[in-house]
């Protein structure tokens, strides 16, 4: 009985993480400030990493966090610093 409730909790937390990731994705798309959009993108990546962890895929989490949250965000912030911060339109 305990295993079933634990699995249900893990699935509900994974569903919450995926919903949070979808919310961050929407906010990143709608944001006109590119730095905020990059931060929302990093939040989306962290939420997906949490979902991968809850779905028992730790090897994917290690690679995903290093690339999506670390390198990708740093490169985007560097590129934004060389261009305009706000999107026109």
C-alpha positions as CSV (number, residue, x, y, z in Angstrom):
1,X,0.0,0.0,0.0
2,X,2.8,2.4,0.8
3,X,4.5,1.8,-2.6
4,X,1.3,2.7,-4.4
5,X,0.9,6.0,-2.5
6,X,4.5,6.8,-3.1
7,X,4.2,6.2,-6.8
8,X,1.1,8.4,-7.0
9,X,2.9,11.1,-5.1
10,X,5.9,10.9,-7.6
11,X,3.5,11.1,-10.6
12,X,1.6,14.0,-9.2
13,X,4.9,15.9,-8.5
14,X,6.1,15.0,-12.1
15,X,2.8,16.4,-13.4
16,X,3.3,19.6,-11.3
17,X,6.9,20.0,-12.6
18,X,5.7,19.5,-16.2
19,X,2.9,22.1,-15.7
20,X,5.4,24.5,-14.2
21,X,7.7,23.9,-17.2
22,X,4.8,24.7,-19.6
23,X,4.1,27.9,-17.6
24,X,7.7,29.0,-17.8
25,X,7.7,28.3,-21.5
26,X,4.7,30.5,-22.1
27,X,6.2,33.3,-20.0
28,X,9.5,33.0,-22.0
29,X,7.6,33.3,-25.3
30,X,5.5,36.3,-24.2
31,X,8.3,38.3,-22.5
32,X,9.7,41.2,-24.4
33,X,12.7,41.5,-22.1
34,X,15.2,39.0,-23.4
35,X,17.0,38.6,-20.1
36,X,13.7,37.7,-18.4
37,X,12.9,35.3,-21.2
38,X,16.3,33.6,-20.7
39,X,15.6,33.3,-16.9
40,X,12.2,31.8,-17.7
41,X,13.9,29.4,-20.1
42,X,16.3,28.3,-17.3
43,X,13.3,27.8,-15.0
44,X,11.6,25.7,-17.6
45,X,14.8,23.6,-17.9
46,X,15.0,23.2,-14.1
47,X,11.3,22.1,-14.0
48,X,11.9,19.5,-16.7
49,X,15.0,18.3,-14.9
50,X,12.9,17.8,-11.8
51,X,10.4,15.8,-13.8
52,X,13.2,13.7,-15.2
53,X,14.5,13.1,-11.7
54,X,11.1,12.0,-10.4
55,X,10.7,9.7,-13.4
56,X,14.0,8.0,-12.3
57,X,16.3,9.2,-15.1
58,X,19.2,10.6,-13.1
59,X,21.7,10.3,-16.0
60,X,19.5,12.5,-18.2
61,X,19.2,15.0,-15.4
62,X,22.9,15.4,-15.0
63,X,23.4,16.1,-18.7
64,X,20.3,18.2,-19.0
65,X,21.1,20.5,-16.1
66,X,24.6,21.0,-17.3
67,X,23.6,22.0,-20.8
68,X,20.1,23.5,-20.6
69,X,20.5,25.4,-17.3
70,X,24.2,26.1,-17.3
71,X,25.8,26.5,-20.7
72,X,22.7,27.4,-22.7
73,X,21.7,30.2,-20.3
74,X,25.2,31.6,-20.1
75,X,25.6,31.7,-23.9
76,X,22.2,33.4,-24.3
77,X,23.0,36.0,-21.6
78,X,26.4,36.7,-23.3
79,X,24.7,37.1,-26.7
80,X,22.0,39.4,-25.2
81,X,24.8,41.5,-23.6
82,X,26.2,42.1,-27.2
83,X,22.8,43.1,-28.6
84,X,19.6,44.8,-27.5
85,X,18.0,43.7,-24.3
86,X,14.4,44.4,-25.3
87,X,12.6,42.9,-28.3
88,X,11.0,45.4,-30.6
89,X,7.4,45.1,-31.7
